[in-house]
C-alpha cells in the first residue's frame, strides 16, 4: 500500500511539500514556504503547522529535497525548530539549508543533512530514493525515483528538458523502465502547462545578453533570481569579454555567489568584480551592476534604484536595465510599477523572453508532453501550480493517451492510496498554516492579521484609563485617534466613547481583567460602527497610580 498526501503546491504557487508513505514508513519531499499575494501587512511568506503535521503522521523518517529554491526549502528552519529529522539533499541545496538554519536558528545549530550526489540511491526501511539530475534555474536540481514494494514514483518538479542534464535524465528513465517494466506514477511540474511556446535554452539567453552589452550607452544593470548561478556566470563572462567592471548589490545574491564559489560552480571573475567603494570613481560606460529585485521585492536593489535611494548606485538617462527573470504570478503589478519608475528616470528596460534575456526553468507544454512520452507512466498526478495549470496538465495527459481514470486531479491535503493496481482518494482535514512576520521571523495567526488589516483600513483608537490600586477609575479616559480622519463628527463620536467607557468602568465594580478589557474594546468598536462603516483597532492602556 502506498499513500501520497500533497501538503501544499497544488492549486497554488509555493508551499511545495508532499508526504509519501508505505504501511510502515513515511517521507516528506520538499518543505517550502508559500507567498502571501494579498496585502497581509508585514507578511510575505506562509508555512505549514509542523507540530500538527508530525502529530498526524508519526512515522515520518526523513525529508528529501529536490532543489534549493525557497518554495521547496524555506520551511525547513521552522520545522527543525521543534522537530529533528534527517535531510537528504544535493550539494547546493545542502549548503543553502545550512545557511538558512544558521541564520534563523543560530550558528550553533547543525541540521542533520546527508549530501547526495546525482544518481546516488538512498535505501530506507521500506523504500529507496534515487536522485536523478535535471536542468532548472538553480544548481543541483534533481528528480526523485522512489521505489516501494507496491509501486514506484518518478517525482519531477521544477525542471526543463533543455540543458546539460537532458540526455542523462532520458537515459536513466529508460533504464528504470526496462528494470521495473513500468514507471507506475509520474508526479510532474505543471507551472508552464498552459504555455504553447518553445522554451529558450541558456545558449539563446547568452546570445541575447551578448547583443545588448555592446549597445549600452551608459551603465548596464542586470537583475535576476539570486539563485540563477548559470545566469550570474553569463554576466561575469560578458563583463570579461567587454572589459566591464562588475558590482554586486544585494545580500542574497552575494550569499549565492559565495556558495557557488565554494562548490566550484562560479565562473572565475579574473578581477572584474569590484568592491562598492570603487563605484563612484568608475565611469558609467564601464559599470555593470548585478542586483536583486527581479520581482521588485520590498527593499530590494531594483526597488531602491527605481525610487532613487540606493546606497551607492543610481539609475538614469542612458542606462540599460535588464530583467533576466520570469514574473512570479501575483508580482506582475509591483514589477510593472518598478519598471515604469525606472523608465521615468530615463533608463531603457528590457525583460524576459520578449528580448531573449531569460529562459524559464520550468518545462513548457511541449516539454511536458515529451516527458510523458519518455516516461510512459501508468498514472500521472500533475503537481506544482495553480488550479488552471494543474487542469491544463491533466488535459495534456489525456491528449498524450493516458487513460482518464489514470489521470489524477489530486488537491492539496487529499490522500491518494494505491494498492493492487488501483487507487482511492480520501479526504484529509486541512493542515493549519502560519504567517511569517517579516520583521521578527515569528509565526503568527489570523487574529493578528485581522488586527493589522483593521488598523490599516480604519486606524487605531488608543484609550488610556487611570485607576487606583483597587481598580477604580479616577477620571475620564484619554482617547487618542491614530490614522483616523478627524472632523467634528468623529471628534463627537470619540468624545461620546470616552464617557461611555468612563460610565462602564465606574459602574462595573470589578478590577480589570481580560474579559473587562475585551468588553471595553467591543464597546468602543460598536459605538464607532454605529456612525461609520468601519471600526478602528482599539488599544486599551490601564495606568495604575
VOGU-3710 file (C-alpha; in Angstrom, 3 decimals, decimal comma):
1> xxxxxxxxxx> 0,000/0,000/0,000  1,218/3,476/-0,946  -0,073/6,809/0,350  0,538/10,206/-1,269  -0,680/13,361/0,500  0,220/16,733/-1,057  0,570/19,219/1,810  0,965/22,220/-0,474  1,929/23,207/-4,001  -1,263/22,124/-5,766
11> xxxxxxxxxx> -3,726/24,892/-6,581  -1,138/27,496/-5,528  2,354/28,778/-6,247  4,738/27,749/-3,463  4,319/25,665/-0,278  5,651/22,588/-2,097  5,600/19,600/0,239  4,265/16,087/-0,177  4,083/13,093/2,153  4,755/9,690/0,602
21> xxxxxxxxxx> 4,274/6,656/2,796  4,006/2,899/2,961  2,337/0,992/5,755  5,412/1,242/7,978  7,240/4,396/6,960  6,688/7,892/5,532  8,943/10,506/3,995  8,463/14,159/3,126  9,535/15,515/-0,238  10,423/19,229/-0,034
31> xxxxxxxxxx> 9,401/21,702/2,659  8,674/25,050/1,058  7,184/28,354/2,042  4,150/29,930/0,422  3,979/33,526/-0,711  1,357/35,952/0,585  -0,189/37,506/-2,531  -2,811/39,516/-0,615  -1,908/42,692/1,322  -1,168/40,928/4,601
41> xxxxxxxxxx> 0,557/43,911/6,258  4,106/42,856/7,105  3,645/39,267/5,925  5,400/37,907/2,847  5,551/34,161/3,491  3,462/31,310/4,906  4,475/27,950/6,433  2,680/24,789/7,494  1,798/23,900/11,064  4,599/21,373/11,565
51> xxxxxxxxxx> 3,532/20,446/15,084  0,164/19,267/13,783  1,824/17,559/10,790  4,043/15,395/12,994  1,161/14,598/15,360  -0,918/13,254/12,489  1,908/11,368/10,811  4,172/9,950/13,494  6,091/7,657/11,120  7,899/10,379/9,129
61> xxxxxxxxxx> 11,528/9,226/8,965  13,226/11,708/6,660  12,981/14,694/4,332  14,144/14,587/0,693  14,872/17,823/-1,167  14,597/18,207/-4,950  16,416/21,576/-5,104  17,184/24,714/-3,152  14,506/27,246/-4,081  12,601/28,896/-1,232
71> xxxxxxxxxx> 9,279/27,327/-2,210  10,952/23,938/-1,648  13,274/24,516/1,357  12,096/27,756/3,007  10,035/25,986/5,664  12,895/23,818/6,928  14,196/26,138/9,698  10,645/26,458/11,061  10,273/22,663/11,007  13,633/21,976/12,644
81> xxxxxxxxxx> 12,963/24,457/15,426  10,657/21,849/17,012  11,234/18,590/15,107  14,524/16,884/14,321  14,537/14,978/11,036  17,154/13,505/8,702  17,509/15,527/5,473  18,803/14,253/2,136  19,751/16,927/-0,385  22,101/17,690/-3,275
91> xxxxxxxxxx> 25,302/19,704/-2,581  23,901/23,146/-3,430  20,615/22,612/-1,576  22,551/21,269/1,437  24,645/24,442/1,630  21,558/26,641/1,363  19,776/24,717/4,123  22,778/25,046/6,427  22,946/28,777/5,748  19,224/29,315/6,383
101> xxxxxxxxxx> 19,263/27,270/9,587  22,255/29,228/10,905  20,528/32,485/10,021  17,211/31,515/11,631  18,246/29,177/14,453  21,754/30,363/15,282  25,229/29,444/14,106  25,497/26,588/16,621  22,502/24,776/15,150  23,633/21,952/12,867
111> xxxxxxxxxx> 20,903/20,286/10,783  21,267/16,545/10,170  21,945/16,619/6,417  23,347/13,896/4,202  24,589/15,357/0,935  23,602/13,208/-2,035  25,195/13,229/-5,484  23,453/12,681/-8,802  22,274/9,092/-9,466  23,006/8,144/-5,850
121> xxxxxxxxxx> 20,372/5,943/-4,179  19,279/6,138/-0,536  17,972/2,872/0,951  15,327/3,227/3,665  13,368/0,618/5,605  10,537/0,171/3,082  11,585/2,247/0,073  14,548/3,581/-1,847  15,043/7,078/-3,282  17,354/7,844/-6,211
131> xxxxxxxxxx> 18,424/11,400/-7,108  18,389/11,975/-10,900  19,925/15,297/-12,071  17,668/17,603/-14,116  18,045/21,107/-15,511  16,488/24,050/-13,683  17,435/27,624/-12,776  19,436/26,617/-9,690  22,363/24,180/-9,468  21,997/20,520/-8,488
141> xxxxxxxxxx> 18,261/20,166/-9,138  17,055/16,560/-9,123  14,080/14,392/-9,894  13,439/11,618/-7,360  12,769/7,999/-8,283  11,014/6,450/-5,287  10,726/2,647/-5,224  8,424/0,796/-2,827  7,288/-2,809/-2,634  3,948/-1,980/-4,300
151> xxxxxxxxxx> 4,983/0,507/-6,993  7,372/3,245/-7,985  7,101/7,017/-8,444  9,019/9,497/-10,582  8,683/12,826/-8,776  9,950/15,603/-11,033  9,147/19,184/-10,185  10,917/22,374/-11,300  12,678/21,097/-14,411  13,080/21,689/-18,123
161> xxxxxxxxxx> 14,151/19,316/-20,878  16,707/21,720/-22,346  20,183/21,644/-20,875  23,232/19,618/-19,979  21,339/17,022/-17,909  18,724/16,153/-20,536  20,472/13,160/-22,096  21,488/11,639/-18,757  17,943/12,015/-17,441  16,311/10,427/-20,504
171> xxxxxxxxxx> 18,820/7,587/-20,456  18,252/6,862/-16,755  14,460/6,891/-17,156  14,816/4,360/-19,974  16,968/2,142/-17,752  14,416/2,325/-14,932  11,553/1,422/-17,269  13,462/-1,611/-18,524  14,406/-2,649/-14,981  10,928/-2,338/-13,454
181> xxxxxxxxxx> 8,728/-2,810/-16,528  6,839/0,440/-15,915  7,045/3,682/-14,011  3,836/3,417/-12,036  3,195/7,048/-11,116  4,554/10,266/-12,634  4,227/13,382/-10,463  5,251/16,311/-12,635  5,599/20,114/-12,635  2,608/21,995/-14,105
191> xxxxxxxxxx> 3,825/25,609/-13,929  4,064/26,190/-17,690  1,494/23,627/-18,816  -0,560/26,387/-20,493  2,383/27,841/-22,432  2,419/26,679/-26,071  5,713/28,459/-26,855  9,094/26,802/-27,249  11,410/27,417/-24,312  14,732/29,119/-24,929
201> xxxxxxxxxx> 17,974/27,494/-23,842  20,783/29,076/-21,827  22,815/29,450/-25,042  19,974/31,513/-26,537  19,932/33,735/-23,456  23,687/34,248/-23,561  23,373/35,331/-27,198  20,558/37,702/-26,259  22,538/39,270/-23,421  25,631/39,476/-25,613
211> xxxxxxxxxx> 23,625/41,505/-28,121  22,722/44,144/-25,527  26,088/44,626/-23,800  27,901/46,488/-26,620  24,813/48,640/-27,359  24,502/50,124/-23,880  25,114/53,875/-23,779  25,995/54,059/-20,094  25,574/51,663/-17,166  24,185/48,155/-17,525
221> xxxxxxxxxx> 22,029/46,947/-14,626  21,045/43,264/-14,571  18,511/41,881/-12,109  17,753/38,185/-11,794  16,857/35,447/-9,344  19,768/35,313/-6,905  19,975/31,520/-7,209  20,350/31,553/-11,013  24,049/30,771/-10,954  24,276/29,950/-14,670
231> xxxxxxxxxx> 22,951/33,449/-15,460  25,380/35,039/-12,998  28,179/33,174/-14,780  26,970/34,540/-18,121  27,117/38,098/-16,780  30,649/37,504/-15,453  31,738/36,128/-18,842  30,273/39,128/-20,687  31,942/41,573/-18,297  35,291/39,960/-19,051
241> xxxxxxxxxx> 34,557/39,977/-22,788  33,704/43,694/-22,873  36,166/44,846/-20,174  33,409/45,903/-17,779  33,667/46,312/-14,027  31,074/44,245/-12,187  29,493/45,481/-8,950  27,196/43,293/-6,837  24,225/44,632/-4,851  22,060/42,542/-2,543
251> xxxxxxxxxx> 22,848/40,224/0,374  21,015/37,266/-1,149  22,889/37,337/-4,435  26,201/37,660/-2,578  25,285/34,629/-0,465  24,536/32,521/-3,555  27,764/33,626/-5,216  29,737/32,667/-2,115  28,163/29,188/-2,003  28,747/28,754/-5,741
261> xxxxxxxxxx> 32,370/29,805/-5,392  32,870/27,357/-2,519  31,404/24,468/-4,543  33,340/25,393/-7,679  30,224/26,414/-9,653  31,096/30,099/-10,139  32,983/31,274/-13,225  36,333/32,878/-12,230  35,894/36,648/-12,482  39,591/37,404/-13,136
271> xxxxxxxxxx> 39,301/40,602/-11,134  36,299/42,108/-12,924  34,202/42,026/-9,728  34,961/45,252/-7,895  34,169/46,497/-4,365  31,356/49,010/-3,757  33,919/51,630/-2,767  35,127/51,880/-6,389  31,670/52,502/-7,847  31,636/56,292/-7,564
281> xxxxxxxxxx> 35,023/56,636/-9,260  34,173/54,300/-12,169  32,919/55,693/-15,486  29,289/54,819/-16,255  30,306/53,168/-19,524  32,429/50,636/-17,603  29,818/49,701/-14,995  27,701/46,561/-14,848  25,568/46,310/-11,694  24,250/42,844/-10,866
291> xxxxxxxxxx> 21,481/43,142/-8,316  18,485/41,650/-6,564  14,905/42,714/-7,228  13,695/40,883/-10,321  10,329/40,551/-8,542  10,504/44,162/-7,266  10,589/42,877/-3,696  10,377/45,461/-0,947  13,832/46,829/-0,052  15,457/45,037/-2,997
301> xxxxxxxxxx> 18,109/46,855/-5,024  15,812/47,388/-8,016  13,141/48,954/-5,825  15,720/51,284/-4,281  17,055/52,223/-7,719  13,538/52,904/-9,006  12,803/55,230/-6,064  16,247/56,805/-6,150  17,586/55,862/-2,709  20,052/53,043/-3,430
311> xxxxxxxxxx> 23,002/53,193/-1,042  25,728/53,620/-3,690  24,220/53,339/-7,197  21,680/55,147/-9,321  19,637/54,619/-12,486  19,097/57,356/-15,042  19,282/58,641/-18,588  21,029/56,274/-20,989  21,244/53,322/-18,572  20,205/49,850/-19,740
321> xxxxxxxxxx> 18,302/47,732/-17,220  17,825/44,021/-17,964  15,189/41,991/-16,106  16,571/38,472/-16,645  13,796/36,603/-14,827  10,194/35,481/-15,186  7,457/37,240/-13,247  6,095/35,078/-10,438  2,275/35,095/-10,558  0,993/37,768/-8,185
331> xxxxxxxxxx> 4,028/40,034/-8,619  3,124/41,476/-12,029  1,720/44,800/-10,812  4,600/45,514/-8,428  7,170/44,737/-11,144  5,348/46,918/-13,689  5,322/49,861/-11,279  9,078/49,495/-10,690  9,747/49,289/-14,440  7,660/52,415/-15,032
341> xxxxxxxxxx> 9,611/54,340/-12,388  12,917/53,268/-13,960  11,729/54,358/-17,418  10,601/57,690/-15,979  14,178/58,153/-14,766  15,369/57,862/-18,357  16,546/54,248/-18,361  15,821/51,705/-21,071  14,340/48,480/-19,707  14,392/45,086/-21,436
351> xxxxxxxxxx> 12,933/41,969/-19,918  12,141/38,278/-20,032  11,618/36,094/-23,121  10,425/39,083/-25,204  14,005/40,321/-25,512  15,562/36,822/-25,245  17,327/37,671/-21,991  15,707/34,920/-19,926  14,539/31,348/-20,265  12,155/29,656/-17,886
361> xxxxxxxxxx> 13,403/26,973/-15,530  10,057/25,202/-15,926  9,123/22,926/-18,816  6,683/24,323/-21,357  3,703/22,328/-22,602  5,634/20,630/-25,405  8,346/19,526/-22,929  5,736/18,173/-20,512  4,277/16,174/-23,393  7,736/14,887/-24,282
371> xxxxxxxxxx> 8,255/13,838/-20,651  5,054/11,786/-20,749  6,275/10,125/-23,963  9,647/9,317/-22,367  8,270/8,040/-19,046  5,097/6,300/-20,330  3,628/6,232/-16,810  0,782/4,060/-15,652  -0,697/7,017/-13,716  0,018/10,756/-13,740
381> xxxxxxxxxx> -0,551/13,259/-10,938  0,063/16,883/-12,011  1,628/18,952/-9,206  3,277/22,355/-8,669  0,927/25,010/-9,989  -2,324/26,872/-9,639  -5,584/25,120/-10,485  -5,554/26,315/-14,095  -2,025/24,944/-14,576  -2,973/21,596/-12,993
391> xxxxxxxxxx> -6,074/21,310/-15,193  -4,097/22,135/-18,347  -1,524/19,475/-17,467  -4,337/16,989/-16,808  -5,793/17,742/-20,245  -2,368/17,298/-21,835  -2,012/13,857/-20,264  -5,343/12,853/-21,814  -4,131/14,146/-25,195  -0,982/12,014/-24,830
401> xxxxxxxxxx> -3,070/8,863/-24,418  -3,113/8,377/-20,649  -6,443/6,804/-19,680  -8,859/9,188/-17,995  -9,079/7,057/-14,861  -5,286/7,125/-14,645  -5,041/10,934/-14,842  -5,445/12,040/-11,228  -6,556/15,538/-10,177  -5,266/15,461/-6,632
411> xxxxxxxxxx> -5,892/18,512/-4,461  -3,781/19,653/-1,533  -4,452/17,537/1,572  -6,330/14,827/-0,323  -4,956/11,330/0,282  -4,126/9,151/-2,732  -3,979/5,476/-1,724  -2,589/2,988/-4,261  -2,882/-0,748/-3,766  -3,134/-3,708/-6,098
421> xxxxxxxxxx> -3,116/-1,654/-9,297  -5,982/0,687/-8,347  -6,387/3,748/-6,163  -8,816/5,645/-3,967  -8,821/9,321/-2,948  -9,737/10,179/0,637  -10,388/13,473/2,380  -7,937/14,758/4,963  -8,581/17,541/7,493  -6,842/20,731/6,334
431> xxxxxxxxxx> -3,456/21,438/7,879  -3,259/24,780/9,626  -0,868/27,404/8,242  1,030/30,208/9,930  2,090/33,571/8,584  5,758/34,518/8,982  6,231/38,047/10,313  8,682/39,822/8,005  10,314/41,840/10,804  10,811/39,218/13,506
441> xxxxxxxxxx> 10,513/35,912/11,650  7,965/34,759/14,237  4,912/32,711/13,289  1,590/34,495/13,714  -2,062/33,565/13,247  -5,096/35,092/11,587  -6,163/37,206/14,563  -3,022/39,336/14,281  -3,584/39,708/10,538  -7,123/40,911/11,245
451> xxxxxxxxxx> -5,798/43,450/13,752  -3,291/44,777/11,227  -5,907/44,926/8,493  -8,338/46,825/10,721  -5,634/49,265/11,804  -4,578/49,859/8,191  -8,137/50,361/6,949  -9,720/52,266/9,840  -6,929/53,474/12,104  -6,290/52,902/15,801
461> xxxxxxxxxx> -8,052/54,344/18,827  -5,869/54,423/21,950  -7,784/54,565/25,234  -5,808/55,303/28,405  -7,623/54,586/31,690  -6,188/55,803/35,020  -7,146/53,692/38,077  -6,150/53,330/41,717  -4,778/50,139/43,241  -8,318/48,813/43,752
471> xxxxxxxxxx> -9,120/49,168/40,051  -11,404/52,194/40,488  -11,352/54,639/37,604  -10,138/58,066/38,730  -11,043/60,296/35,796  -12,481/60,329/32,290  -10,284/58,235/29,960  -7,999/59,913/27,462  -8,720/58,886/23,859  -6,132/59,420/21,123
481> xxxxxxxxxx> -7,024/58,593/17,494  -4,219/57,453/15,181  -4,816/57,155/11,432  -8,483/58,164/11,873  -9,700/61,027/9,692  -10,689/63,773/12,143  -13,615/66,152/11,743  -16,377/67,414/14,004  -18,345/64,203/13,532  -15,513/61,849/14,516
491> xxxxxxxxxx> -14,478/64,084/17,414  -18,036/63,961/18,715  -18,165/60,155/18,438  -14,784/59,778/20,188  -15,925/62,141/22,960  -19,045/60,011/23,431  -17,000/56,804/23,547  -14,873/58,326/26,310  -17,908/58,991/28,504  -19,387/55,538/27,858
501> xxxxxxxxxx> -16,098/53,877/28,767  -15,984/56,010/31,939  -19,544/55,051/32,909  -18,882/51,352/32,237  -15,739/51,355/34,376  -17,392/53,331/37,167  -20,385/51,009/37,354  -18,754/47,624/36,663  -17,262/47,412/40,158  -14,518/44,905/39,355
511> xxxxxxxxxx> -10,810/45,063/38,705  -9,584/44,986/35,143  -9,185/41,532/33,651  -9,122/40,138/30,117  -12,914/39,958/29,864  -13,392/43,549/31,033  -10,804/44,863/28,578  -12,426/42,880/25,738  -15,820/44,339/26,710  -14,377/47,859/26,560
521> xxxxxxxxxx> -12,789/47,217/23,155  -16,090/45,909/21,789  -17,994/48,842/23,308  -15,718/51,335/21,539  -15,935/49,437/18,234  -19,753/49,253/18,413  -20,070/52,977/19,092  -17,788/53,789/16,172  -19,572/51,348/13,866  -22,984/52,822/14,751
531> xxxxxxxxxx> -21,960/56,057/12,991  -19,317/54,992/10,464  -18,942/51,964/8,183  -15,653/50,732/9,608  -14,395/50,260/13,121  -10,841/51,040/14,257  -8,447/48,786/16,076  -8,877/49,639/19,761  -5,938/49,539/22,197  -6,696/49,801/25,941
541> xxxxx> -3,928/51,010/28,262  -4,515/50,698/32,029  -2,418/53,058/34,201  -2,381/52,237/37,922  -1,442/55,116/40,236
//
